[in-house]
Amino acid sequence: MVNPLKTSRNITETPDGDHRISGLKRRWLLNVALLLLIGALTWAMIHRSGQEKNASATPLTTLSTTAISQIRIDRPEQPAITLDKTGEVWRLTAPLPARVNRFNIESLLRTLSAPAETRIPAVTGELAKFGLDKPQSRLWFDNEAIAFGAMHPLTNQVYVLYKNEVVLIPAHYLAIAAYPYTNFIASRLFEEDRKLVALRLPGFSLTLKDGVWHRQPTDQTLTSDQINDFVASWQNASALRVDRYSGGDEIGKIALTSLRDNKEVKLHLGILAYKPEFILLRQDENLQYHFTEQTGVHLLNLKPD
């Protein structure tokens, strides 16, 4: 015989348990929904604030980047850096002549259009408050200068002096203005318009004949694709950094022949070190190119995969 009391208890308890679980689930879903709503509102406020901030900002200058033909960087107790443009080609001219890193030139030129949100008239006696009495760096674009002072104490901005105004612009422009001259030297070992047609390396040589690279002494285990990839590694070699030649002794030599402007040009490289860095000297530029030790091993050894 079924106990009516026990049956009644089971019937009443089960719905209450389901009710409690259902209530917890609703509260959990409600909390998630509230978090999502708060996140959406926060994003909207930040996005709107950013739009209003950008809308209120005007370019630091009205100068056209294409019209600039010279950039000079002056810093205390540092040699002046001068970059000159001839036609469409930029070149480092001081403190030494060199090909340029075009990306960093473009970064400098973007300073001209840096967003400027705050402008106040410059008063000579108050420049020290903004670190502009003794600027950290001064960028000259032709005959117009932008002086960099102190960082704003609360925002990621820097004070600059331009045309008798103290202006706040984003701080990363100061980092660009503080680059050493080596940052403006092209990291590529060879010019883009220089095509290699022969390489004489320690132990073997490569020569391009009728569009095909040949190795001497020959190595039947090598495929043409492997030789082409090896030459491409030389053609596109890009250093970690480039410095003025330090005067160290050459411990190896590499001879190359290249085509440039339809003329055959001989080029000699000196090996200054194999490790912990592989360092090559371009004698015609008086510059040394620093690569990793592993890159040096790859550039000096042509072997089957």
Secondary structure, DSSP 4 states (H G I P E B T S, - for coil): ---HHHHHHHHHHHHHHHHHHHHHHHHHHHHHHHHHHHHHHHHHHHHHHHHHHHHH-EES----GGG--EEEEE-TTS--EEEEEETTEEEEEESS-B-B-HHHHHHHHGGGG-EE-EEEE--GGGGGGGT-SS-SEEEEETTEEEEEEEEPSSSSEEEEEETTEEEEEETHHHHHHT--GGGGB--BSS-TT-EEEEEEETTEEEEEETTEEEEES--TT--HHHHHHHHHHHHT-B-SEEEE---PPPSEEEEEEEEETTEEEEEEEEEEE-SSEEEEEETTTTEEEEEEHHHHHHHH-----
